[in-house]
Amino acid sequence: MSTNASPLLVQLPTDQELVLKVIPMPGDCNANGDIFGGWVMAQVDLAGSVLPARYTQGRMATVAVNEFVFKQPVRVGDILSFFSKVSRIGRTSITVKVEVYAERFRSQGQYIKVTEASLTYVAIDDKGQPREIPVRAI
């Protein structure tokens, strides 16, 4: 085993679906030169909505961020891969787990987990009220 391997390097998940890939740019940086946490949160919300949309078959809204953990900083030029998995389906809501992995610009093919989150989305009608998730979708 090589002693040069970083203990942070991980394998990409095989039990989750790749739902988004994005590269943050200099305009997404904070004063320290890292990517804004809020920018990462917005991307996680987009990625998290992909799988629930298959079930809700219509409008939905983010109703809760149950957990959000920043594990490592995200840098300009990182290739971010967002993986998602449905963890719970209720009568009107769906909870998903999102994991974000970065390939550093200079070490592509090597991944580190930078963020993980759990979000809940609720199916809504045209008036913004909760509605049941169609049975045929489940």
N, C-alpha and C positions, 0 to 999 in steps of 0.2 A: 504494500500500500504506500502511495506517495505521501510524504509528509508535507508537500506543498499544497495539498487540496484544502480549500477553505471549509471549515466546519459548517458554514452557512449554506453551502451548495446542496440543492435538493433535486429530486426527480419530479417532473410534472405529474399531476394526478391523472390516473386512468379511469377513475370512477366518477368524474365530473366532465361537464361539457365546456369546451372552449367557446365563449360567447362574445369575446371582444379582444382585439389587439390594437394598441395605440402607442404612439411615441410622443412623450411630452417635449415641448419646445421651450426656448428661453423665455417667452412671454408668460409661461406658467410657473415661473420661479418666484420664491420669496426673497427677502433681503439677504438671506444666508446662502443663496445659490441653489437651494434644494427646491423641489417642486412643492407648491402649496398643498397642504393637507386637504383643503377644500376642493381643489381641482381633482385630487385622487378620489375624494368622497363622491363628487359628481359622476366620475367615470364608473365607480362601483355601483352607484344607483342605476345608471344606464345598463350596465352589465347584468345587474340583479333583476332587471325587469324583463329580460329576454325570455326566460323559461316560464314565468307566471303568465306572460301574454299568450302563450299557447293554450293555457287552461281557461283564462278569464274570457277570451274571445270577445273582447270589447274594452271599454275604458277601465282603467285601474289607477290607483294612486298609492304612493309610498305612504304607509301609515306609521311605521316604526323602524328605527335603526336599533336593533336589539343589542348589537355588539359591534364595535369597530376598533380594531387594533392595528396600529402602525408598528411594524416590526423593524423595518429598515428604511432609511431615506430613499426617495426616488430621485433620480438625477436626470438632467437634460440628456436626451438621446437614448435613454433606456428603452428597450422594447418590452412593453408591458403586456402580459397575457392574463386575461381574466377568465377564471374557471368558475362555473356555478353548478349547484345541485339543489334540487327541491328537498327541503327537510321536513316540511309539514304542509298538508292541504286541509283547510278547514271548510266550513260552509260558504264563507264569503272571502276568506283570506288565504294567502299562500306565503310561507316563509322559505327563504332561500339562503344558502351559505355561498359567499363569494370569496375566492382566494385569488390574490394577485401575485404573480411571479414576474421578476425582472431579469432580463438578459442585459447585462451591462454592455454598453456600446463597444467596448474593447474586448469583451470576452463572451461573444455570442455563442450560444449552445450550452452555456452554463447558467443555471437558474438559481435565484434566491427568492424566498417568499418575502414580500415587502408589506403586504397588508392582508387581513382577513376580516370578514364582516358577516353579520346576519341581519337580513332586512325582511320586513313583512309588507306585502302589498295587498290591497283589498280591491275586489271588483266593485265598480260603481256604475250607477245608471246615469242617464243624461242630466239628472238633477244633482249629481254628486253624492247620492245616497248609496250605501252598501247594497249589493245585490248578490244573489246566490251564483256560485260558479256552476256553469252548465254541467249536468251529470255526464253527458256524452264526452266531455273534455277530460274527465278524471280517469 
